[in-house]
Amino acid sequence: MSNYKVDYPTVETPDKANLSARVFKPKDEIKDNLVIVLVHPYSVLGGRQALLKGIATGLAEYGYRAVTFDMRGVGRSTGRASLTGFAEVKDVIAVCNWVSENLSSDRILLVGSSAGAPIAGSAVDQVEQVVGYVSLGYPFGMMASILFGRHHKAILQSSKPKLFVMGTRDGFTSVKQLENKLKSAAGHNETHLIEGVSHFEMEGPAYDAAMVKLVLKFIDSLEDKQPVL
């Protein structure tokens, strides 16, 4: 029997897209005021919130509230998906604002998977309540940068604590490309490399438990990494 329950709210964006969301909550005591908002992979290639269910349920079983949602044009969410992910940044901001207002949280951790990582990264400094950011397979490589390159600046300039998780056989970004990008990154930045694992392998359910542990470890260390104002 599961130790979590799920609510199914709809979140409206400022430009009137209605986003289908899920809130995974522990059945017992909530451990922390922090809420984790998870941003799914590229909508155009079939990305959807269901891909993040394993991570969300894992976090809820550890006592945290986790929110997934279908970005515009996916599943029951209205609107149209964009190629470069800039319209979807509005979706992330809208969901974070909803979380702040409806879940009474002033601390949000943004977690983006694959193309969801640059999209989430562009929202980090646009939401005051966001206290940290985790990237699962950020597509920094040259080909992916054709679509998502204009998102890089926002996350690299953010002083909020960041964790970049990647497989060493990621087909979109090499370890060298990741290291070179992070040389110019502001604030506290961590990397965690998973040896011998490809981009889509890491996205698969076999690695959900590992991703949950990495997110939990990052949460535990957040207090020490807040930027000095």
C-alpha positions as CSV (number, residue, x, y, z in Angstrom):
1,M,0.0,0.0,0.0
2,S,1.3,3.4,-1.0
3,N,2.3,6.0,1.6
4,Y,1.2,9.0,-0.6
5,K,-2.0,10.5,-2.0
6,V,-2.6,12.5,-5.1
7,D,-4.6,15.6,-5.9
8,Y,-5.4,16.7,-9.5
9,P,-5.6,20.5,-9.7
10,T,-5.7,22.6,-12.9
11,V,-3.4,25.6,-13.1
12,E,-4.2,28.5,-15.3
13,T,-1.3,30.5,-16.9
14,P,-1.5,34.3,-17.5
15,D,-2.0,33.6,-21.2
16,K,-5.0,31.3,-20.4
17,A,-3.5,27.9,-20.9
18,N,-5.0,25.4,-18.5
19,L,-2.4,22.9,-17.2
20,S,-3.2,19.5,-15.8
21,A,-1.2,18.9,-12.7
22,R,-0.8,16.3,-9.9
23,V,0.2,17.0,-6.3
24,F,1.8,13.9,-4.6
25,K,1.6,14.3,-0.9
26,P,2.7,12.0,2.0
27,K,-0.2,10.4,3.8
28,D,1.5,11.0,7.1
29,E,3.3,14.1,8.4
30,I,4.8,16.5,5.8
31,K,8.5,16.7,6.5
32,D,9.2,20.2,5.3
33,N,7.6,23.3,3.9
34,L,9.7,22.8,0.7
35,V,7.7,21.7,-2.4
36,I,9.5,20.1,-5.3
37,V,8.2,21.1,-8.8
38,L,9.2,18.7,-11.5
39,V,9.4,19.7,-15.2
40,H,9.0,17.0,-17.8
41,P,11.1,16.3,-21.0
42,Y,10.5,17.9,-24.4
43,S,6.8,18.0,-25.2
44,V,7.4,17.8,-29.0
45,L,9.0,14.4,-28.5
46,G,6.4,13.0,-26.2
47,G,7.5,14.4,-22.9
48,R,4.7,14.3,-20.3
49,Q,4.3,14.4,-16.5
50,A,3.7,10.7,-16.3
51,L,7.5,10.2,-17.0
52,L,8.2,11.9,-13.6
53,K,5.7,9.9,-11.5
54,G,8.3,7.5,-10.1
55,I,10.4,10.4,-8.8
56,A,7.4,12.3,-7.5
57,T,6.0,9.3,-5.6
58,G,9.5,8.6,-4.2
59,L,9.8,12.1,-2.8
60,A,6.3,11.9,-1.4
61,E,7.1,8.6,0.4
62,Y,10.0,10.5,2.0
63,G,7.7,13.1,3.4
64,Y,7.9,15.8,0.7
65,R,5.2,17.3,-1.5
66,A,6.0,16.9,-5.2
67,V,4.2,18.5,-8.1
68,T,4.2,17.3,-11.7
69,F,2.2,18.9,-14.6
70,D,1.7,18.6,-18.3
71,M,3.0,21.6,-20.1
72,R,0.9,23.4,-22.7
73,G,-0.4,21.2,-25.5
74,V,0.4,17.9,-23.6
75,G,-2.3,15.5,-22.4
76,R,-5.2,17.4,-21.0
77,S,-3.4,20.7,-20.9
78,T,-4.6,23.3,-23.3
79,G,-2.5,25.6,-25.6
80,R,0.2,24.7,-28.0
81,A,3.7,23.3,-27.4
82,S,6.5,25.5,-28.6
83,L,9.7,24.3,-30.3
84,T,12.2,26.3,-28.1
85,G,10.4,26.0,-24.8
86,F,10.0,29.7,-24.1
87,A,6.2,29.6,-23.9
88,E,6.6,26.7,-21.4
89,V,8.6,28.9,-19.1
90,K,5.3,30.7,-18.4
91,D,3.9,27.3,-17.4
92,V,6.6,26.6,-14.9
93,I,6.2,30.1,-13.4
94,A,2.4,29.7,-13.2
95,V,2.8,26.3,-11.4
96,C,5.3,27.7,-8.9
97,N,3.0,30.6,-8.2
98,W,0.1,28.2,-7.7
99,V,2.2,26.1,-5.3
100,S,3.1,29.2,-3.3
101,E,-0.5,30.3,-3.0
102,N,-2.3,27.0,-2.6
103,L,0.2,24.8,-0.8
104,S,1.3,27.6,1.5
105,S,5.0,27.2,0.6
106,D,7.6,29.8,0.4
107,R,10.3,27.3,-0.6
108,I,10.3,25.6,-4.0
109,L,12.9,23.3,-5.5
110,L,12.7,23.2,-9.3
111,V,13.8,19.9,-11.0
112,G,13.9,19.7,-14.8
113,S,14.4,16.5,-16.8
114,S,16.1,16.7,-20.2
115,A,14.5,19.6,-22.1
116,G,12.6,20.4,-19.0
117,A,16.0,21.4,-17.4
118,P,16.6,24.5,-19.7
119,I,12.9,25.4,-19.4
120,A,13.0,25.2,-15.6
121,G,16.3,27.0,-15.6
122,S,14.8,30.0,-17.3
123,A,12.2,30.2,-14.5
124,V,14.5,29.9,-11.5
125,D,15.2,33.7,-11.0
126,Q,11.7,34.7,-12.1
127,V,10.1,33.0,-9.0
128,E,11.2,34.4,-5.6
129,Q,10.2,31.2,-3.8
130,V,12.6,29.0,-5.8
131,V,15.5,28.2,-3.5
132,G,17.4,25.7,-5.7
133,Y,17.5,23.9,-9.0
134,V,18.3,20.3,-10.1
135,S,19.0,19.4,-13.7
136,L,18.6,15.8,-14.8
137,G,20.4,15.6,-18.2
138,Y,20.6,19.2,-19.3
139,P,21.0,19.2,-23.1
140,F,24.0,21.6,-23.3
141,G,25.5,20.0,-26.5
142,M,25.8,21.8,-29.9
143,M,22.8,20.2,-31.6
144,A,20.4,20.6,-28.7
145,S,21.7,24.2,-28.3
146,I,20.0,25.1,-31.6
147,L,16.7,24.7,-29.8
148,F,17.6,25.5,-26.2
149,G,20.8,27.6,-26.4
150,R,19.0,30.8,-25.5
151,H,18.0,29.2,-22.1
152,H,21.6,28.7,-21.0
153,K,22.3,32.2,-19.8
154,A,19.5,32.4,-17.3
155,I,20.5,29.4,-15.3
156,L,24.3,30.0,-15.6
157,Q,23.8,33.5,-14.2
158,S,21.6,32.5,-11.3
159,S,23.2,32.6,-7.9
160,K,20.8,30.0,-6.5
161,P,22.3,26.6,-5.7
162,K,22.3,24.2,-8.6
163,L,22.9,20.4,-9.1
164,F,23.6,19.0,-12.6
165,V,23.1,15.2,-12.9
166,M,24.2,13.5,-16.1
167,G,25.2,10.1,-17.5
168,T,28.7,9.9,-18.8
169,R,27.3,8.5,-22.1
170,D,24.7,11.2,-22.6
171,G,24.2,11.6,-26.3
172,F,23.2,15.3,-26.1
173,T,26.0,16.6,-23.9
174,S,29.5,15.4,-23.2
175,V,31.1,15.5,-19.8
176,K,33.6,18.1,-21.2
177,Q,30.7,20.3,-22.6
178,L,29.1,20.2,-19.2
179,E,32.3,21.1,-17.4
180,N,33.0,24.0,-19.8
181,K,29.5,25.4,-19.4
182,L,29.7,25.3,-15.6
183,K,33.1,27.1,-15.5
184,S,31.2,30.4,-16.1
185,A,28.2,29.6,-13.8
186,A,27.5,31.9,-10.8
187,G,26.7,30.7,-7.3
188,H,27.2,27.2,-5.9
189,N,27.2,24.4,-8.6
190,E,27.4,20.7,-8.1
191,T,27.7,17.9,-10.7
192,H,26.9,14.2,-10.3
193,L,27.9,11.9,-13.1
194,I,26.5,8.4,-13.5
195,E,29.1,6.2,-15.1
196,G,28.2,4.5,-18.4
197,V,24.6,5.7,-18.6
198,S,23.0,7.3,-21.6
199,H,20.5,10.2,-21.7
200,F,17.4,8.2,-22.2
201,E,18.5,5.4,-19.8
202,M,18.7,8.0,-17.0
203,E,15.2,9.2,-17.9
204,G,13.9,5.6,-17.5
205,P,12.1,4.2,-14.4
206,A,15.2,2.1,-13.5
207,Y,16.9,5.3,-12.3
208,D,14.0,6.9,-10.5
209,A,15.1,5.7,-7.1
210,A,18.7,7.0,-7.7
211,M,17.3,10.4,-8.8
212,V,15.2,10.6,-5.6
213,K,18.2,10.0,-3.4
214,L,20.2,12.7,-5.3
215,V,17.4,15.2,-4.9
216,L,17.0,14.4,-1.2
217,K,20.7,14.8,-0.6
218,F,20.7,18.1,-2.4
219,I,17.7,19.3,-0.3
220,D,19.5,18.3,2.9
221,S,22.4,20.6,2.0
222,L,20.4,23.5,0.7
223,E,20.5,25.6,3.9
224,D,24.3,25.9,3.6
225,K,24.2,26.9,-0.1
226,Q,21.9,29.9,-0.1
227,P,23.4,32.9,-1.9
228,V,24.6,35.7,0.3
229,L,22.4,38.8,-0.4
